[in-house]
Amino acid sequence: MKHGLQILLVLLTVVLITAITLPIHAADHQYVQSTTPTLFFHGFNSGAHAERYMVDGIKKAGVSKTAITANVAADGKVTLVGHIPHGAVNPLVMVNFENSRNTDYTMQGQWVKNVVLKLQQTYHFKKMNIEAHSMGNMAVMYYLLANGQDKQLPQLEKQVALAGTFDGAMGWNEPANLTVNHRTGKPTAENDAFKKLLPLRSTYPRQVRVLNIYGDLGNGNDSQVSNNSCRTLRYLVNGRSKSYREVKVTGANAKHELLHHNPQVNRLLIQFFWAK
């Protein structure tokens, strides 16, 4: 009787260990196991809280266990909140601009560089991925405009643009009656901020894979940014990026401020950044 109980306990222990480790191994087989960080940038008048749903969803899926915040003060100083352990798999970095209403894209591009440098100096990363929402994409593009060819900085591997305001936002600086060439992404009109990005057509880093996601509520826009403005990203990276793909998201959660709280967007991010 005692011997039978011992065997039963051993079997139960094996079952428990298997139940605990199977999801871990499943995640190992399903996702890339990399130490490359992925940085998240919010849009105008927002903050790192807007990135929380995406980050939590990515962690829940088993892609990563590590997320920190990079807080950027109004003077550009970066403070890292949290710690990335050595060898952490697919670490996530939520970037927070304290002055989130700043529309000086050159300055924002410098803030992006400050974040990248702080991470490089602290954790010695050589590569990175980036996701940005709305106007955060302009900060990223102006960073690449100034630093995309700098081999001393961590090299961008994958970039996701979510509802990017590349050729402006509706009711603000988007050219009137904007249309886009479906093959090249060339817009019929360019605002000043877009014109300054045109040198990227010759300097955008060739190793980068690009995913461009935008929302359509049924009328060609997400309530704040037109699909055409988002799609002008193609013109800036056309012939340069390693790959380029556009995905249109529809439904109620395709609204501009809801795209980063959208399960479909999370699935797209996970597939693009980390699927084997």
C-alpha positions in Angstrom: 0.0 0.0 0.0 2.8 2.4 0.9 4.7 1.5 -2.2 1.6 2.2 -4.3 1.1 5.6 -2.7 4.7 6.5 -3.5 4.3 5.6 -7.2 1.1 7.6 -7.3 2.8 10.7 -5.8 5.6 10.3 -8.3 3.1 10.2 -11.2 1.3 13.2 -9.9 4.5 15.2 -9.6 5.4 14.3 -13.2 1.9 15.4 -14.4 2.2 18.7 -12.5 5.7 19.4 -13.9 4.5 18.6 -17.4 1.5 20.9 -17.1 3.6 23.8 -15.9 6.4 23.4 -18.4 4.3 22.7 -21.5 3.1 26.3 -22.0 6.6 27.5 -21.6 8.0 25.1 -24.2 5.1 25.8 -26.5 5.9 29.5 -26.4 9.6 28.7 -27.0 8.7 26.8 -30.1 6.1 29.3 -31.3 8.1 32.6 -30.9 11.5 33.8 -31.6 13.7 33.7 -28.5 15.8 36.9 -28.8 17.3 39.5 -26.5 16.4 42.3 -29.0 14.2 44.9 -27.3 11.0 46.3 -28.9 10.3 49.9 -28.2 6.8 51.4 -28.1 6.1 55.1 -28.8 2.8 56.8 -28.2 1.1 59.7 -30.0 0.2 63.3 -29.4 -1.2 64.2 -25.9 -0.8 60.6 -24.8 1.7 58.5 -22.7 3.0 55.1 -21.9 -0.4 54.1 -20.6 -1.6 53.9 -24.2 1.0 51.1 -24.8 0.0 49.1 -21.8 -2.7 47.0 -23.5 -0.3 45.9 -26.2 2.4 45.1 -23.8 0.2 43.2 -21.4 -1.3 41.2 -24.4 2.2 40.4 -25.6 3.2 39.2 -22.2 0.0 37.2 -21.7 0.7 35.4 -25.0 4.0 34.2 -23.6 6.2 36.2 -25.9 8.0 38.1 -23.1 8.1 38.4 -19.3 10.0 41.7 -19.2 8.7 45.2 -19.7 10.2 48.5 -18.5 9.4 52.2 -19.1 11.7 54.8 -20.6 10.5 58.2 -19.3 11.6 61.2 -21.4 11.5 64.5 -19.5 10.7 67.8 -21.3 14.5 68.5 -21.5 15.1 65.2 -23.2 16.7 63.4 -20.2 15.8 59.7 -20.1 15.1 57.7 -17.0 14.6 54.0 -17.1 12.0 52.6 -14.7 12.4 48.9 -14.2 15.2 46.5 -15.1 15.9 44.1 -18.0 17.6 41.0 -16.6 20.6 39.6 -18.5 19.4 37.3 -21.2 15.7 38.4 -20.9 13.7 37.1 -23.9 12.0 39.7 -26.1 12.1 42.6 -23.6 9.6 45.4 -24.1 10.2 49.1 -23.6 7.3 51.5 -23.1 8.5 55.0 -24.0 6.8 58.0 -22.3 7.2 61.6 -23.5 6.4 63.9 -20.6 5.8 66.7 -23.0 3.4 64.8 -25.2 2.0 67.9 -26.9 5.3 68.8 -28.5 5.0 68.9 -32.3 8.7 69.7 -33.1 9.5 66.5 -34.9 13.2 67.2 -35.0 13.2 67.5 -31.3 11.1 64.4 -30.9 13.6 62.5 -33.1 16.3 63.6 -30.7 14.2 62.2 -27.8 14.0 58.9 -29.6 17.8 58.9 -30.0 18.2 59.7 -26.3 16.1 56.6 -25.5 18.1 54.4 -27.8 21.4 55.7 -26.4 20.2 55.2 -22.8 19.2 51.6 -23.6 22.5 51.0 -25.5 24.6 52.4 -22.7 22.7 50.4 -20.0 22.1 47.1 -21.7 24.5 47.1 -24.7 21.9 46.1 -27.3 23.0 46.0 -30.9 19.6 45.6 -32.5 16.0 46.8 -31.8 12.4 46.8 -33.0 10.0 49.7 -32.9 6.3 50.2 -32.8 4.7 53.7 -32.9 1.2 55.0 -32.8 -0.1 58.1 -34.6 2.3 61.1 -34.2 4.8 58.8 -32.5 5.6 57.6 -36.0 6.9 61.1 -36.9 9.3 61.0 -34.0 10.6 57.7 -35.2 10.9 58.8 -38.8 12.8 62.0 -37.9 15.1 59.8 -35.7 15.8 57.6 -38.8 16.2 60.7 -41.0 19.0 61.9 -38.7 20.5 58.6 -37.6 19.4 55.8 -39.9 22.8 55.3 -41.3 24.7 55.5 -38.0 26.2 52.0 -37.5 27.3 52.9 -34.0 23.7 52.9 -32.8 21.6 49.8 -32.4 20.3 48.8 -35.8 16.6 48.8 -36.4 15.3 45.3 -37.5 11.5 45.7 -37.7 9.2 48.7 -37.6 5.5 48.8 -37.1 3.6 52.0 -38.0 0.1 52.2 -36.4 -2.2 55.0 -37.7 0.8 57.0 -38.8 0.3 60.7 -39.5 3.0 60.8 -42.2 1.3 63.3 -44.5 -0.7 65.0 -41.7 -3.9 64.5 -39.7 -7.4 65.4 -40.7 -8.5 68.9 -39.9 -4.9 69.9 -39.1 -2.1 69.6 -41.6 -3.2 66.9 -44.0 -3.3 68.3 -47.6 -6.8 68.8 -49.0 -8.2 66.0 -51.2 -5.2 63.8 -50.6 -4.9 60.7 -52.8 -2.1 58.2 -53.1 -0.6 56.1 -55.9 -1.5 52.5 -54.9 1.8 51.1 -56.4 4.3 53.6 -55.1 2.6 55.4 -52.2 3.3 58.8 -53.7 0.9 61.4 -52.5 -0.8 64.0 -54.7 0.3 66.7 -52.2 2.9 66.8 -49.4 2.8 68.9 -46.2 6.0 70.5 -44.9 6.8 67.7 -42.4 6.5 65.1 -45.1 8.7 67.0 -47.5 11.5 67.0 -44.9 11.3 63.2 -44.7 11.9 62.7 -48.5 15.7 62.2 -48.1 14.7 58.8 -46.4 13.9 57.6 -49.9 17.7 57.4 -50.3 18.8 56.7 -46.8 16.1 54.5 -45.1 18.0 51.5 -43.6 17.8 48.6 -46.0 17.7 45.8 -43.4 14.3 47.0 -41.9 11.1 45.0 -42.4 8.1 47.4 -42.2 4.4 46.7 -41.3 2.0 49.6 -41.8 -1.3 49.2 -39.9 -4.2 51.6 -40.3 -7.8 51.7 -39.3 -10.8 52.3 -41.6 -14.2 53.0 -40.1 -15.8 52.6 -43.5 -15.0 56.0 -44.9 -11.3 55.8 -45.6 -10.1 57.1 -42.2 -10.0 56.2 -38.5 -11.7 59.4 -37.4 -8.5 61.4 -37.1 -6.1 60.2 -39.8 -6.9 59.2 -43.4 -5.8 55.9 -44.8 -4.1 57.9 -47.6 -1.9 59.8 -45.1 -1.0 56.5 -43.4 -0.2 54.9 -46.7 2.3 57.5 -47.8 4.8 55.7 -45.7 5.3 53.4 -48.7 6.7 56.3 -50.7 9.3 57.0 -48.0 10.6 53.5 -47.8 9.8 52.2 -51.3 12.8 50.4 -52.8 14.8 50.7 -49.5 13.1 48.6 -46.8 13.7 44.8 -46.8 10.0 44.3 -46.9 6.8 46.4 -46.7 3.3 45.3 -45.9 0.1 47.2 -45.3 -2.9 45.9 -43.2 -6.2 47.7 -43.0 -8.1 47.1 -39.8 -11.9 47.5 -39.7 -14.6 47.4 -37.1 -15.4 49.6 -34.1 -11.9 49.1 -32.6 -10.4 50.6 -35.8 -11.0 54.1 -34.4 -7.8 56.0 -34.0 -7.6 56.0 -30.3 -8.7 52.4 -30.0 -6.2 50.8 -32.4 -3.7 50.2 -29.6 -6.5 48.5 -27.6 -7.4 46.2 -30.5 -6.9 42.4 -30.2 -6.4 42.1 -33.9 -3.6 44.7 -33.8 -2.0 42.7 -31.0 -2.1 39.5 -33.0 -0.5 41.4 -36.0 2.3 42.7 -33.7 3.1 39.3 -32.2 3.1 37.6 -35.6 5.3 40.3 -37.2 7.8 40.8 -34.5 8.2 37.3 -33.0 6.6 34.5 -35.0 9.1 31.9 -36.2 
